[in-house]
Amino acid sequence: MINSINSGKILFITSRLPYPPIGGDRLKNYWLLKILSKYFKVHLVSITEKNIPQEFYDWANELEITYKLFPKSKKEHFVATLRSLWDKEPLQVNYYYFKDVQDYINEIYKNYDILFATLIRTAKYVINKEKPKILDMADLISLNYEYAKQKSKSFFWKIIYNIEISRLRKYEVMYAKKFSKILLFNRAEVDVLKQYTGLQNSIVYIPHGVNEALLSYNKTNPQYKNFVSFFGKMDYQPNIDAVLWFVENVLPKLNKEIIFCVIGANPVKKIKELEKKFNNVVVTGFVEDPYEILKSSLCIVAPMQTGAGIQNKVLESMALGTRIILSSLAAKPIGAKNGRDYLVIDDPAEMAKVINDIYNNPQLYNHLIENSRKFIKANFTWSIYEEKILKVIEEVLK
């Protein structure tokens, strides 16, 4: 299969620079480009922030991918979003849609064998191009926004969800019908989109991966042995919601020796202030090697109350071999077995009770350490992802 598709040309479009690999879509695109560059000539078109790290150029040159970057300011994004007042397109489509990007793609797209758009945000750039097209939709944002609207405590986000849900559903269905393949990483959402569209063969389940080096990572530090840790980018609203929910509902019920550690880049003011309010909360910000803390922690929690799709940081924590406690929202897309690979708990009192029990009797939960790692190795590595994405591309080229 690989030899039959080797040397083709892919135009790959992202709404954010895939470097550094922080955050779900950046991380996935970082690994996807590493995979694609092994078999294809890849040209990256990316909308970026004004400050582009020098390391990106080194990374891109190492992969031998070419690129055209379009730095945009926050003001330019917000001005672009104003189009939604009259064109009724999703806010996040307009937020990432720029005429100079479209003009550039119009000039070059005919030179490529496949047009590869990432997230619904970039689909508009190639929607009417008569070429084999793949849309890595990732998840049905409209479906997840419906749930998030009920759970979110942020008035701002409730407004956004109300505006976006019907618009997104319309565009998700429209885009699904115009692309050769649609990629989703939640089996249940694959079934929902098939039902919405009547399509069967073009909507594909393809799970994300984790860095396989984590499967053999065993570095620990005893200073973190009483930590209960949360791992995720801390300017992402669903992560903020999860941490605040845990602090409000679970933390007061925990043994006073237990420290709640929030690990992740760019903590917003509301998260930073938790350290001042609580003696048993640590907010690290960006950490060069967060895995040492995670591997050493008493357990990991992912009590997601809002948000879309799969949590990459949950997969990474499982790959390390940890005792991990998730909400049902976080667990559903992963599909592991509750009680064997992780613990699924939504009730805060029960969550606190289990964490206290882990603190007092950690050995009773050691099976989670071995089983979580086994599950990831069997289902969520980038090697598995590579096989699946190459099969999809081969079908599209045929």
N, C-alpha and C positions, 0 to 999 in steps of 0.2 A: 504493500500500500504506500509506504513512504516514498519509495523510488518513483512511483507513478505520479506523485504530486510535486516532486521536488522541482525547484527553480521557478515556480509560479510567482506572480507579483500580487501583493495585497496592499490595498490602501486602508489604513487603520486609523479610525477617528475617535478621539477621546475628548471629554469635556473638561478634564483636568490632567495635568502632567502626571504620567505614571511613575514619577520619581520625586521624592523618596517614597518607598512603598508603605505609606502610613494611611490607614483608612481602608475600608473594604474595596472600593472600586479601584483605587490606585494600586493596592496590593495585588488584586487579581490581574489587572492589566500589565503590571510589572512582570509577573510570571508568564502571562499569555504571550507577551512580546518575546520573552526569552525562548519560549517554545516555538513560536512561529518563525523566528529568525533562524532557527536551525534548518528549516526546510524551504523557506520562501525569501524573496526579496521584499522587505517590508518598508513602506513609507508611512511614517507617523504624522498625522495632522492633529495638533493638540491646542486647545484653548488653555491658556496658562495665566497664572498670576504674574505680576510685573517682575518679581524677583525670581529668577531661574537659577537654581543651584548649579555650580560648576560641575558637581558630581554627575548631574544628568548627562552632560556632554560626554564625559568619560564612559559612562555606562552605555550610552547609545552607540558610541564608536566601537566599544568592545563587542557589542552585538552585531555591528555592521548594519544597523538600520539607518535610513535617511529620515529626515524630519523637517517639518515646517511648523514653527510655533507662532501662536497669535496671542501675545500678552495683552490682557485686558484688565482694566481697573475695576474696582467695585462700582464706581459711578457708571461706567460703560455697561456693566451687567444690569444695574438697576434701570437705566434708561431703556435698555433693550426689553426689559420686563414690562414696561409701560404699554407695549404693543398689545398685551393681553387685555387691556381695557376695551379694545375694539375688535380684535381678531378672534377672541374666545379660545385661543390655544392655551395649553397648560402653561402655567407660570414658568416652570423649569425648562420647558422647551424654548420659550422666548428668552429666558435668562441666559441661555448658552447659544443663541442664534445671532450670527453677525454676517452682514453682507460681504465683507472682505473674505471671510472664511468660505462662504458659499461660492464667491467668484473664483477663488483659487481651486476649489474642488471641481467646479464646472470645467476649468481649463485642463485638468490632469486626469480625471477619472477614467477616461477611455483607455489609458495606458495600463490599466490594472485588470487582473483576472477576477478578483473578488473585492467587493467593497464591504468593509467590516466596521459597523457602527457599534459603539458601546453605550448602553443605557438608552432609554427613550429620548434623552436630551440631545443626542446627535443624529437620530434617525432622519430628521427632516432634511439634512444635508444631501442625502442620497435616495430619498424615498421615490423619486420619479426617474431615477437613472436606470436605463435598460442594461443592467449588468447583473451577474450573480451577486446576491446581497445576503449578508448575515447580520442579524441584530442580536447582540448579547443583551437582552432585556433585563436579565438578572432576576428580577422579581416583578410581580404585578403590584405596582405602587398604589394603584387605586384601591385594591383590596386591603392592603395594609393600612392605608390612610383611613379607611372606614373604622377599623379597629382602634387606630391611634387616636382618632377624634374623640372616642368615648373615654379613653384613658388619660390623655394628656391634660396636665394642669396649666399649661401655658396658653393664655388667651390668644397670643399672637399665632401660635401654631394651630389652634382650633379654627381661626379664620382662614389660614392657608389650606387646611384640610377641606373645609367646606367649599372653597373655590375650586380646588384641584380634583376632587374625586370624580365628578361626572366628566370633566374635560379629559382626565387621564384615561378613564375607561374607554371613551370614544376613540382616543388616539392609539391606545394599546391594541384595540380590535382592528383599526384601520392599518396600522403598521404591520400587524401579524399577517394580514392578507397580502401585503405587498413585498415581503421579504422572502427569500428562498428558504431560510431557516431562522427560527426564533429560539434562542437559548434561555432556559430558566433553570434555577438551581433548587426549586422546591417542587417535589412531585405533585403535591396537592394543587399548586398553582398551574402546573402544566394541564391538569384535568379541567380546571376552571376555564383557562383560556381556550382550550379545545371546545368546551361547551359554548363559550361566547361566540366563537368564530365558525364552528362547524369543521374546522381543519383538524387533521389527524397526523399526517406524516411530517409536516413542516415545523411542528412545535416539539422541541427536544429537551428532555431533562439531562442536565450535565452538571454534576456536583463540582464545587470548588475544591481546591487542594490546600495542603499545608507544606511548608518546607520540611522535607524528609529528614533533615539534620536534627529536627526537634524530637524525632522518634528515638534517638540515642542520646539526647541531652540529659545529663545526670548531675550537673553542678548544683550544690545546695549550700545554704548558709544558715547556721542555727539561730542567728539573730532574727530570722523571719518565721520561726516555727509557730508562733502564736498569731500569725497574720491570717485574716480572712481577706482575700484580695479580689478586686474587680479590675478588669483589664479592657481598655478601649480608649479610643480617641475622645478627649473630654471637651470638645466643642461641638460634638454631635448630639443633637437634642435627645434621641432615645437613650443614649448612655447617661446623659444628665438626669433624665427622668428616672432611670433605673437606680442610680446612686442615691438620689434624693429619697426615693421610695424606701430603699434599704435603711438609710439613716433614720428616717422618720418611724418606720414600722418594725424593723428587726433589731437594729443596734441597741436600743434601750433594754432589750430582753436578754442580751448576751452577757456571759461571764465578763467581769471587769478586766480580766487579764488578756482578753482578746482584743486585737488591734484591727480595725478596718482600714485596709490600704487601697487607695484609688490610684491605679497605674495608668498613665496615658498622656499623650502630648496635648498641649494647648488647653489646659483646664480653664474654664470660664470663671469669672469672679465668684459666682455663687458656689462653685465647687471648691475654690481655693479657701473661701471663708470657713469651710467646715473644720479645718484644722484649728482655727481660733475658737470655735464654738464647742469642740469636743476634744477631750484629752486622749481619746482612744481612736482618733482618725488621723491617717497620714495621707497626704496628697503629694505624689512624687513628681508630677509633670513628666516630661520625656525622660526615659531611662535608656541608656545605651544597651544594657542587657536586662530587660524585664523578666526574662525567663528564670533567672536565678531566684528572684523573689517568688515567682509563681510556683516553681518546682519545690521551694522550701516551705510554702504556705500550708497552713492547716487544711484549708480548702479554698476553692475558687467559687465565686458566686456570679451569676449572670441573671439577675432578676428583672429581665426586660419587661416593661409595661407597654411600650410603644415601639414602633420601628418596623422595618420591612426586611423580610428574607433572613438569610443565614448570617450568623455572627462569626466572622473569621477568627476573632480572638478567642471564641469558645473552642473552635476547632484546634487552634494552636495550644490552648490550655490542656485539652484532652490529649493531644499528641505528646505533650510532656509527660503524661502519666500523672494525673492529679485527682483528688477528690473534688468533684465539681457539682454544684447545685444550680439548677436552672429553673426559670419559670416555664410554664407550658408553651408560651409564645416563643421563647428562645429555643426550646427543645424540638418543637414540631418539625421544622425543616431538616433537622439533622437525622432523625429517624433511628436513633439508637434505642436500647432497651432500658427503661426506667428500673432502677434498682441494681442493674448489672453494670452498665457503662457510665451512668450518671444518676443523679437524683432529681426528680422533677417535683417541685413544691411551689405552690402559689400562695398558700396561707402564711402570713408573716409569723404567726405564733408557732406554727409547726416548723417553719424554716429555722427560727431561733432555737427551738428545742433540739433539732437535729444538729445544728452547728455546735451547741453546747455539749451534745453527746459525743460528737467527733473530738472536741477538745478533751473530754474526760476519757474517752475510749477510742483513740484513733485507729488502733489495730482492727477494730470491728468493721472498718470501712476501707481497709487496704485493698480489697478486691477491686474497688473502683480505679485504683491507680494502674493496675495491670490491664484491666478490661477496657478502660477508656483509650489507652494507647493502642491496643489490639484493634479496636473498632476503627480508629482513624487510619491505621496502616492498611486495613482491608478495604476502606471505602473513600478516603479523602486525601490521597496524595496527588502531587502534581504529575507523577508518572501515569496514574490512572486517568487524570484529566487530559494528559497529552494524547493518550490512545483515543479517547472519546472525541476530542476536538478534531483530530486528523481524520477520523471516520466521517464526521460531519462535513468537513471541507471537501473530502473526496466525493461525497454524494452531491454536493453543490456543483463541483466542477463537471461532474458527469451530466 
